[in-house]
Amino acid sequence: MVEEKMIRLSHCELHTLQAAGSGQAVVLLHGMKFQAETWQRLQTLDRLAAAGYRVIAVDIPGFGHSPAAATPPGQALRELIDTMGLERPVLVGPSMGGRICLEFTLAHPEAVGGLVLVGAVGVQENSARLGQIAVPVLVVWGGNDAVSPIANAHLLARQIHNARLVVLDGARHPCYLDKPEDWHRELLAFLNEHFG
């Protein structure tokens, strides 16, 4: 069952959709044109909760049902993790959310258990530091991504020691929408291998 909750932080409020499992926490961010409800409609929350994971889909400040705030997204994510008592969650970030998750992991390596980057933007800007990432990483890209080139996926897979690359052939930038069954299969396989 998915529950809607507003989480009050020091300088902002975050709208979340949560599905309770007793296992590893997984935090789902979203891309520029999407929101937490995207993951609910796609059934990602239900799929992960059914597999035993504790899932939190978050609206970044100024998106979805989270009010705009001056708080940078990375700071809001840090406060959310601390406020909810999440122990080294797996961060899932597509596109803009991928950049937030990537840069958060580089800034707070001790706070992250794993990373799933889906058509992430901001890869080139952080390329010099990618080798610092030591947690398990799943890189998922659409073969027809016209927003973040497939070269970024190969760069992530090459530079991050513990990264696995999955290319969804024929899928666009939001590849999880084009190939939901493939997306859920790869995501659950990654989570079950490292955190199940």
C-alpha positions in Angstrom: 0.0 0.0 0.0 1.4 3.4 -1.0 1.1 6.2 1.6 1.4 9.9 0.8 3.4 11.9 3.4 4.7 15.4 3.7 8.1 15.5 5.4 9.0 18.7 7.1 12.7 19.6 7.0 14.5 22.7 8.4 13.8 25.0 5.5 11.4 23.1 3.2 8.8 20.4 3.0 9.0 17.4 0.7 6.1 15.5 -0.7 6.7 11.7 -0.6 5.0 8.5 -1.6 6.1 5.6 0.6 5.6 1.9 0.4 6.6 -0.1 3.4 8.9 -3.0 3.3 11.3 -4.1 6.1 14.4 -4.3 4.0 16.9 -1.9 2.4 15.6 1.6 1.8 15.4 2.8 -1.8 14.9 6.5 -2.5 13.4 7.4 -6.0 14.0 10.8 -7.4 12.6 12.0 -10.8 13.4 13.8 -14.0 12.6 17.4 -14.9 9.2 16.6 -16.5 8.2 14.0 -13.9 7.4 13.6 -10.2 7.0 11.0 -7.5 3.6 9.9 -8.9 5.4 8.8 -12.1 6.9 5.9 -10.0 3.5 5.1 -8.6 1.8 5.0 -12.0 4.6 2.8 -13.3 4.1 0.5 -10.3 7.8 0.8 -9.3 6.7 1.5 -5.7 4.5 -1.6 -5.6 7.1 -3.8 -7.3 9.9 -2.9 -4.9 7.7 -3.0 -1.8 6.4 -6.5 -2.8 10.1 -7.6 -3.0 10.6 -6.4 0.6 12.2 -3.0 0.1 11.3 0.2 1.9 10.6 2.6 -0.9 10.3 6.4 -0.8 9.5 8.4 -3.9 10.3 12.1 -3.4 9.2 15.3 -5.2 12.3 17.5 -5.4 11.5 21.1 -4.1 9.6 23.0 -6.7 8.3 19.9 -8.5 5.2 17.8 -8.1 3.6 18.5 -4.7 6.8 19.8 -3.0 6.7 23.6 -2.5 9.5 25.6 -4.1 12.3 26.3 -1.7 15.8 27.9 -1.6 17.2 24.7 -0.2 19.5 23.0 -2.8 18.2 19.5 -3.8 21.2 17.8 -2.4 20.8 19.4 1.0 17.1 18.5 1.0 18.0 14.9 0.2 20.6 14.8 3.1 18.0 16.1 5.5 15.4 13.7 4.3 17.7 10.7 4.9 18.6 12.0 8.4 15.1 12.9 9.3 13.6 9.5 8.2 16.5 7.6 9.8 17.4 5.9 6.5 20.6 3.9 6.8 22.7 4.2 3.6 19.7 4.0 1.1 20.0 3.1 -2.5 19.4 6.3 -4.6 17.6 6.0 -7.9 17.9 9.0 -10.2 16.8 9.5 -13.8 18.0 12.5 -15.8 18.0 15.6 -13.5 17.5 13.3 -10.5 20.5 11.3 -11.7 22.7 14.3 -11.5 21.4 15.1 -8.0 22.0 11.5 -6.9 25.5 11.3 -8.5 26.7 14.6 -7.0 25.1 13.7 -3.6 27.0 10.3 -3.6 30.3 12.2 -4.4 29.7 14.7 -1.6 28.4 12.2 1.0 29.8 8.8 0.2 29.1 7.6 3.8 25.4 8.2 3.4 24.7 6.1 0.3 24.5 2.3 0.0 24.0 2.1 -3.8 23.3 4.1 -6.8 21.0 3.7 -9.9 21.6 6.2 -12.6 19.1 6.3 -15.5 19.9 8.6 -18.4 21.6 10.9 -15.9 22.7 14.4 -16.9 25.7 16.1 -15.5 28.0 13.2 -16.1 30.7 15.0 -18.0 30.9 17.7 -15.4 31.6 15.1 -12.7 33.8 12.8 -14.8 37.0 13.5 -13.0 35.6 12.3 -9.7 33.7 9.2 -10.8 36.5 6.9 -9.7 35.8 7.9 -6.1 32.4 6.1 -6.1 32.8 2.8 -4.2 29.2 1.6 -3.8 27.4 -0.8 -6.3 26.1 1.2 -9.2 23.5 0.2 -11.9 23.6 2.4 -15.1 20.5 2.2 -17.2 20.2 4.0 -20.5 17.8 4.1 -23.4 19.5 3.1 -26.7 17.7 6.1 -28.4 18.4 8.7 -25.6 18.6 12.0 -27.4 19.0 14.1 -24.2 22.0 12.4 -22.4 24.1 10.7 -25.0 24.9 7.0 -24.6 28.5 8.0 -24.4 27.7 9.2 -20.9 26.5 5.7 -19.9 29.8 4.2 -21.2 31.8 6.8 -19.3 30.0 6.0 -16.0 30.5 2.2 -16.6 34.2 2.7 -17.4 35.1 5.1 -14.6 33.1 3.6 -11.7 34.7 0.4 -10.5 31.6 -1.4 -9.3 29.2 -0.3 -12.1 27.0 -2.5 -14.4 25.6 -1.0 -17.6 22.2 -2.0 -19.1 21.1 -0.4 -22.4 17.4 -0.7 -23.2 17.4 -0.9 -27.0 14.9 1.3 -28.8 14.0 3.2 -25.6 14.1 7.0 -25.4 15.5 9.2 -22.6 12.8 8.1 -20.0 13.7 4.5 -20.8 11.8 3.2 -17.8 8.5 4.4 -19.4 9.3 2.8 -22.7 10.4 -0.5 -21.3 8.8 -0.9 -17.9 9.2 -4.6 -17.7 12.9 -4.5 -18.6 13.4 -1.7 -16.2 11.8 -3.5 -13.2 13.6 -6.7 -14.0 17.0 -5.0 -14.1 16.4 -2.9 -11.0 15.2 -5.8 -8.9 18.0 -8.0 -10.1 20.5 -5.3 -9.0 18.8 -4.7 -5.7 18.5 -8.5 -4.9 22.1 -9.1 -5.8 23.6 -6.5 -3.6 20.9 -5.7 -0.9 18.4 -8.6 -0.9 
